[in-house]
Amino acid sequence: MSLEFLAKIDVLYQHFQAHDQAYSDRLSRYRNIEPESAELLNVLIRTQQSKRILEIGTSTGYSTLWLAHAAESTSAKITTLEIDAERSELAHQNAVDFSLDRFVEFLVSDAQDYLRQTTEKFDFILLDAERDAYCDYWNYLPQILKEKGGLLVVDNVVSHESEVNDFLNLVRDNPKFSTTILPIGAGLFLVTYN
Ligand SMILES: C[S@@+](CC[C@H](N)C(=O)[O-])C[C@H]1O[C@@H](n2cnc3c(N)ncnc32)[C@H](O)[C@@H]1O
């Protein structure tokens, strides 16, 4: 891992944290993933040698930068979805600033609309948006996750356990999938086909 990347992304993370501390309203906050979780995503992508990556919930692109840093080494293409155009543009600018923008397609879209119409298959999917929509997203996620070695990662399953319980049970009740929870950061739920 390049020390330059680590130092630069830490400065950005501190900046986003300062923003979030200034806002009490949850939706106004950027709510970026914890650095230790982001590091794990980066390692998982390198291990999987992912080629096609989907992120649901770009925010200001902190997690996207970690995905893109790994995507540079695996020659992957990332599509990241954000409903808020201003945030998506900010995320794009950050990717330009890190010279990682060529690996990322920034889409301003309601994730539900994208999931309903896409015919693509993804090796790696990060789900980090509004938790009350996750059960609906599960109507589409199995179709777009690659059956051979595809990995879905869902953030905040320990920090917001009660909000994701229905979703977790829905996935766990499906005998086609193996799952586990990693108590890293806010808690990551990992899902893969058997
Ligand atoms: C927890 S933040 C994502 C943080 C980001 N992954 C990171 O670590 O930097 C969730 C984001 O999902 C976006 N979002 C909420 N509902 C959405 C939807 N239906 N479609 C796309 N994005 C959505 C929010 O605007 C917010 O920026």
The ligand as an SDF file (V2000), in Angstrom:
LIG
                    3D

 27 29  0  0  0  0  0  0  0  0999 V2000
  -23.6780    5.6530    4.1490 C   0  0  0  0  0  0  0  0  0  0  0  0
  -23.5870    6.7620    2.8050 S   0  0  0  0  0  0  0  0  0  0  0  0
  -22.4070    5.9870    1.7410 C   0  0  0  0  0  0  0  0  0  0  0  0
  -20.9940    6.1530    2.2240 C   0  0  0  0  0  0  0  0  0  0  0  0
  -19.9460    5.7420    1.2060 C   0  0  0  0  0  0  0  0  0  0  0  0
  -20.1050    4.3690    0.7860 N   0  0  0  0  0  0  0  0  0  0  0  0
  -18.5610    5.9160    1.7960 C   0  0  0  0  0  0  0  0  0  0  0  0
  -18.1300    5.0240    2.5450 O   0  0  0  0  0  0  0  0  0  0  0  0
  -17.9270    6.9430    1.5260 O   0  0  0  0  0  0  0  0  0  0  0  0
  -25.0940    6.3990    1.9500 C   0  0  0  0  0  0  0  0  0  0  0  0
  -25.2950    7.1880    0.6700 C   0  0  0  0  0  0  0  0  0  0  0  0
  -26.3410    6.5340   -0.0590 O   0  0  0  0  0  0  0  0  0  0  0  0
  -27.0810    7.5230   -0.7470 C   0  0  0  0  0  0  0  0  0  0  0  0
  -28.3970    6.9690   -1.0590 N   0  0  0  0  0  0  0  0  0  0  0  0
  -29.4650    6.8910   -0.2390 C   0  0  0  0  0  0  0  0  0  0  0  0
  -30.4960    6.3250   -0.8670 N   0  0  0  0  0  0  0  0  0  0  0  0
  -30.0770    6.0330   -2.1220 C   0  0  0  0  0  0  0  0  0  0  0  0
  -30.6990    5.4430   -3.2600 C   0  0  0  0  0  0  0  0  0  0  0  0
  -31.9620    5.0410   -3.2250 N   0  0  0  0  0  0  0  0  0  0  0  0
  -29.9780    5.2960   -4.3770 N   0  0  0  0  0  0  0  0  0  0  0  0
  -28.6820    5.7060   -4.4270 C   0  0  0  0  0  0  0  0  0  0  0  0
  -28.0490    6.2830   -3.3860 N   0  0  0  0  0  0  0  0  0  0  0  0
  -28.7310    6.4400   -2.2470 C   0  0  0  0  0  0  0  0  0  0  0  0
  -27.1150    8.6870    0.2310 C   0  0  0  0  0  0  0  0  0  0  0  0
  -27.3860    9.9060   -0.4380 O   0  0  0  0  0  0  0  0  0  0  0  0
  -25.7370    8.6180    0.8860 C   0  0  0  0  0  0  0  0  0  0  0  0
  -24.8400    9.5140    0.2790 O   0  0  0  0  0  0  0  0  0  0  0  0
  1  2  1  0
  2  3  1  0
  2 10  1  0
  3  4  1  0
  4  5  1  0
  5  6  1  0
  5  7  1  0
  7  8  2  0
  7  9  1  0
 10 11  1  0
 11 12  1  0
 11 26  1  0
 12 13  1  0
 13 14  1  0
 13 24  1  0
 14 15  1  0
 14 23  1  0
 15 16  2  0
 16 17  1  0
 17 18  1  0
 17 23  2  0
 18 19  1  0
 18 20  2  0
 20 21  1  0
 21 22  2  0
 22 23  1  0
 24 25  1  0
 24 26  1  0
 26 27  1  0
M  CHG  2   2   1   9  -1
M  END
$$$$
